Amino acid sequence: MRGRAWALIAVVTLAGRGGAAQQPDSAAPPALPAPPAPAAPALIPPSTPRPQYWLRPAASLLVPGTGQLLAHQDRGAVYLAAELIGLLRYVQLTSQWRGEARRYRALAFDVARRAFTPTPRDTLFEYYETMERFTASGRYNQAPGPALVPETDLGTYNGAVWLLARQTYWADPTTPPDPSTPAYMRAVEFYQAHAVGPDFLWSWSDASLEQGVFREAIRKSDDAYRRAQNQLGLLLANHVLSVIDALISSRLAAAAGRSATLETTVTPGAALVRVTIAF
């Protein structure tokens, strides 16, 4: 009986040890957690390009109307047509002005100046204006020697200059002071500064018809010159209007978020500006 009891205890003991072997070892270190999976990179939205407000105005500054044509606005053709017509008119007026100027200069030399100088010499426009008003320049020096004796014929330009000098510096323009006095010398200096010299003398004597043609050529040249300058101002205004139109239209379209147009109408005595925004 005692032998069977010991055998049972041994079996139970072995069974207990086997069950204990199947249990996990409580002294083993815990397993490390798995590293987290890398996060997906965030998508960066593309930056919105800044509207280039200067592009259309710059194009209109170079060639009026191009800024409007870039925005598919039909009125750009109006600016462009005005530019072309204005340029053609300016070229025409400039050609007329220079042609008439060559004409009156050639006429002045061939008729009024050739007897005094063998070769043509050009000078300021005021000289030719003076040739309109006076039939002759008069002599510069009435004395054959080096001493200066001014022209006294009041019907000539130099004679009129000498009269003005006497009236300005002499106490009595009909009574000459002593030539050594400051009054006399100042009058002579005035005459030397404003009188026509020997190289530019003229005379329209016995050529009144030619002088009339000369005056008409100067009038036409002067008129064409003024009109050409006015045309140049219109061309500049066309550039400015086209630039302002393109700038305001592009800014309004960006601010409103929809298509916007600016229309300008200029008429004699009135100006109209109209803004249109599409909805």
C-alpha positions as CSV (number, residue, x, y, z in Angstrom):
1,M,0.0,0.0,0.0
2,R,2.8,2.4,0.9
3,G,4.5,1.5,-2.4
4,R,1.5,2.5,-4.5
5,A,1.2,5.8,-2.6
6,W,4.7,6.8,-3.4
7,A,4.2,5.9,-7.1
8,L,1.1,8.1,-7.3
9,I,2.9,11.1,-5.7
10,A,5.7,10.7,-8.2
11,V,3.3,10.7,-11.1
12,V,1.6,13.8,-9.8
13,T,4.9,15.5,-9.3
14,L,6.0,14.7,-12.8
15,A,2.7,15.9,-14.2
16,G,3.0,19.1,-12.3
17,R,6.5,19.7,-13.6
18,G,5.3,19.1,-17.2
19,G,2.5,21.5,-16.8
20,A,4.8,24.1,-15.4
21,A,7.1,23.7,-18.4
22,Q,4.3,24.5,-20.8
23,Q,3.7,27.9,-19.1
24,P,5.6,31.0,-20.5
25,D,8.6,32.1,-18.6
26,S,7.5,35.0,-16.5
27,A,11.1,36.3,-16.2
28,A,11.6,36.8,-19.9
29,P,11.7,40.5,-21.1
30,P,8.5,41.8,-22.8
31,A,8.6,42.0,-26.6
32,L,9.3,45.6,-28.1
33,P,6.4,47.2,-29.9
34,A,6.7,47.4,-33.7
35,P,7.8,50.9,-35.0
36,P,4.9,53.0,-36.4
37,A,4.5,53.0,-40.1
38,P,5.8,56.2,-41.7
39,A,3.1,58.8,-42.3
40,A,2.3,59.6,-45.9
41,P,3.7,62.9,-47.0
42,A,1.2,65.7,-46.9
43,L,0.3,67.1,-50.3
44,I,1.4,70.8,-50.7
45,P,-1.1,72.7,-52.8
46,P,0.5,74.5,-55.7
47,S,1.0,78.2,-55.2
48,T,-1.5,80.3,-57.1
49,P,0.4,82.5,-59.6
50,R,0.1,86.3,-58.9
51,P,-1.9,88.1,-61.6
52,Q,0.5,90.2,-63.7
53,Y,-1.3,93.5,-63.9
54,W,1.5,95.1,-65.7
55,L,1.5,92.9,-68.8
56,R,-1.5,94.4,-70.7
57,P,-0.7,98.0,-69.8
58,A,2.9,97.5,-70.9
59,A,1.7,96.1,-74.2
60,S,-0.6,99.1,-74.7
61,L,2.2,101.5,-73.9
62,L,4.3,100.1,-76.7
63,V,1.5,99.7,-79.2
64,P,-2.0,101.1,-78.3
65,G,-4.7,98.5,-78.4
66,T,-2.5,95.4,-77.9
67,G,-3.4,95.2,-74.2
68,Q,-7.1,95.1,-75.2
69,L,-6.5,92.6,-77.9
70,L,-4.7,90.3,-75.5
71,A,-7.8,90.3,-73.4
72,H,-9.9,89.6,-76.5
73,Q,-11.6,93.0,-76.4
74,D,-12.7,94.4,-79.7
75,R,-12.0,98.0,-78.9
76,G,-8.3,97.3,-79.1
77,A,-8.7,97.5,-82.9
78,V,-10.0,101.1,-82.4
79,Y,-6.9,102.1,-80.5
80,L,-4.6,100.4,-83.0
81,A,-6.4,102.0,-86.0
82,A,-6.2,105.5,-84.3
83,E,-2.4,104.9,-83.8
84,L,-1.8,104.0,-87.5
85,I,-3.9,106.9,-88.8
86,G,-2.2,109.3,-86.4
87,L,1.3,108.1,-87.5
88,L,0.5,108.5,-91.2
89,R,-0.9,112.0,-90.6
90,Y,2.2,113.0,-88.5
91,V,4.5,111.8,-91.3
92,Q,2.5,113.6,-93.9
93,L,2.5,116.9,-91.9
94,T,6.2,116.6,-91.1
95,S,7.0,116.1,-94.8
96,Q,4.9,119.1,-95.7
97,W,6.6,121.3,-93.1
98,R,10.1,120.4,-94.2
99,G,9.2,120.7,-97.9
100,E,7.9,124.2,-97.4
101,A,10.9,125.1,-95.3
102,R,13.3,124.0,-98.1
103,R,11.2,126.0,-100.5
104,Y,11.3,129.4,-98.7
105,R,15.0,129.0,-97.9
106,A,15.8,128.4,-101.5
107,L,13.6,131.3,-102.6
108,A,15.2,133.6,-100.1
109,F,18.7,132.8,-101.4
110,D,17.9,132.8,-105.1
111,V,16.0,136.1,-105.1
112,A,17.0,138.2,-102.1
113,R,20.4,137.1,-100.9
114,R,22.4,135.9,-103.9
115,A,23.6,139.5,-104.7
116,F,25.3,139.8,-101.3
117,T,26.8,136.3,-100.7
118,P,27.9,133.7,-103.2
119,T,27.0,130.6,-101.1
120,P,23.9,129.9,-99.1
121,R,24.2,129.9,-95.3
122,D,21.4,128.8,-93.2
123,T,20.5,130.4,-89.8
124,L,17.6,130.7,-87.3
125,F,14.0,130.7,-88.3
126,E,13.6,134.2,-86.8
127,Y,15.9,135.5,-89.6
128,Y,13.4,134.4,-92.2
129,E,10.5,135.8,-90.3
130,T,12.4,139.2,-90.4
131,M,12.7,138.9,-94.1
132,E,8.9,138.7,-94.3
133,R,8.5,142.1,-92.6
134,F,11.3,144.1,-94.2
135,T,11.9,144.6,-97.9
136,A,15.6,145.0,-97.3
137,S,18.1,144.4,-94.5
138,G,20.1,147.6,-95.3
139,R,23.8,147.9,-95.0
140,Y,25.6,146.8,-91.9
141,N,28.3,149.5,-92.1
142,Q,28.0,152.6,-94.2
143,A,31.7,153.4,-93.9
144,P,34.3,151.7,-96.2
145,G,36.9,151.6,-93.4
146,P,37.0,149.6,-90.2
147,A,35.1,152.3,-88.3
148,L,31.5,151.2,-87.8
149,V,28.8,153.6,-89.1
150,P,25.4,152.0,-88.6
151,E,22.6,152.0,-91.2
152,T,20.3,155.0,-90.9
153,D,17.6,154.1,-93.5
154,L,14.5,153.5,-91.3
155,G,12.9,151.5,-94.1
156,T,15.5,148.7,-93.6
157,Y,15.9,146.3,-90.8
158,N,19.3,147.5,-89.7
159,G,18.1,151.1,-89.8
160,A,15.2,150.1,-87.5
161,V,17.7,148.4,-85.1
162,W,19.9,151.5,-85.0
163,L,16.9,153.7,-84.3
164,L,15.9,151.4,-81.3
165,A,19.5,151.5,-80.0
166,R,19.5,155.4,-80.1
167,Q,16.1,155.5,-78.4
168,T,17.3,153.2,-75.7
169,Y,20.7,154.7,-74.8
170,W,20.7,158.3,-76.1
171,A,19.1,161.2,-74.3
172,D,17.9,162.5,-77.7
173,P,17.9,159.9,-80.5
174,T,18.3,162.6,-83.2
175,T,21.4,164.2,-81.5
176,P,24.4,161.9,-81.3
177,P,26.6,162.2,-78.2
178,D,30.3,162.2,-78.3
179,P,31.5,158.8,-79.7
180,S,33.7,158.3,-76.6
181,T,30.8,158.5,-74.2
182,P,29.3,155.3,-72.6
183,A,25.9,156.2,-74.1
184,Y,27.2,156.1,-77.7
185,M,29.3,153.0,-77.2
186,R,26.4,151.1,-75.6
187,A,24.2,152.0,-78.6
188,V,26.8,150.7,-80.9
189,E,27.1,147.4,-78.9
190,F,23.3,147.0,-79.1
191,Y,23.5,147.5,-82.9
192,Q,26.3,145.0,-83.3
193,A,24.4,142.3,-81.3
194,H,21.1,142.7,-83.2
195,A,21.8,143.9,-86.7
196,V,22.2,141.6,-89.7
197,G,25.9,141.1,-90.6
198,P,27.5,141.2,-94.1
199,D,26.9,137.5,-94.7
200,F,23.2,137.7,-94.3
201,L,22.1,140.8,-96.1
202,W,19.0,140.7,-98.3
203,S,16.8,142.8,-100.6
204,W,13.4,142.1,-102.1
205,S,13.6,145.3,-104.2
206,D,11.8,144.8,-107.6
207,A,10.7,141.3,-106.3
208,S,7.5,141.9,-104.4
209,L,5.8,139.0,-106.1
210,E,8.6,136.6,-105.0
211,Q,8.4,138.0,-101.5
212,G,4.7,137.2,-101.4
213,V,5.4,133.6,-102.4
214,F,8.1,133.5,-99.8
215,R,5.6,134.7,-97.1
216,E,3.1,132.1,-98.2
217,A,5.7,129.3,-98.0
218,I,6.6,130.3,-94.5
219,R,3.0,130.4,-93.5
220,K,2.4,126.9,-94.8
221,S,5.5,125.5,-93.2
222,D,4.7,127.1,-89.9
223,D,1.1,125.8,-90.0
224,A,2.2,122.3,-90.9
225,Y,4.7,122.3,-88.1
226,R,2.1,123.3,-85.5
227,R,-0.4,120.7,-86.8
228,A,2.4,118.0,-86.7
229,Q,3.0,118.9,-83.0
230,N,-0.7,118.7,-82.3
231,Q,-0.8,115.3,-84.0
232,L,2.1,114.1,-81.9
233,G,0.1,115.1,-78.8
234,L,-2.9,113.1,-80.0
235,L,-0.7,110.1,-80.5
236,L,0.6,110.4,-76.9
237,A,-3.0,110.7,-75.7
238,N,-3.9,107.6,-77.5
239,H,-1.1,105.7,-75.8
240,V,-2.1,107.0,-72.4
241,L,-5.8,106.2,-72.8
242,S,-5.0,102.7,-74.0
243,V,-2.7,102.1,-71.0
244,I,-5.3,103.4,-68.5
245,D,-8.0,101.3,-70.2
246,A,-5.9,98.1,-70.0
247,L,-4.8,98.8,-66.4
248,I,-8.3,99.5,-65.0
249,S,-9.9,96.7,-66.9
250,S,-7.4,94.1,-65.6
251,R,-7.6,95.4,-62.0
252,L,-11.4,95.4,-62.1
253,A,-11.6,91.9,-63.5
254,A,-9.3,90.6,-60.8
255,A,-11.2,92.4,-58.0
256,A,-14.6,91.4,-59.2
257,G,-13.6,87.8,-60.1
258,R,-15.3,88.1,-63.5
259,S,-14.8,89.8,-66.8
260,A,-14.8,93.6,-66.7
261,T,-14.3,96.2,-69.4
262,L,-13.7,100.0,-69.5
263,E,-15.0,102.0,-72.4
264,T,-13.9,105.6,-73.1
265,T,-15.5,107.9,-75.6
266,V,-14.1,111.3,-76.3
267,T,-16.1,113.8,-78.4
268,P,-15.7,117.6,-78.9
269,G,-16.8,119.1,-75.6
270,A,-17.6,115.9,-73.8
271,A,-16.0,112.7,-72.4
272,L,-17.7,109.5,-71.4
273,V,-16.2,106.6,-69.3
274,R,-18.3,103.5,-68.9
275,V,-17.4,100.4,-66.8
276,T,-19.1,97.0,-67.6
277,I,-18.8,93.9,-65.3
278,A,-20.2,90.6,-66.5
279,F,-22.5,88.6,-64.2
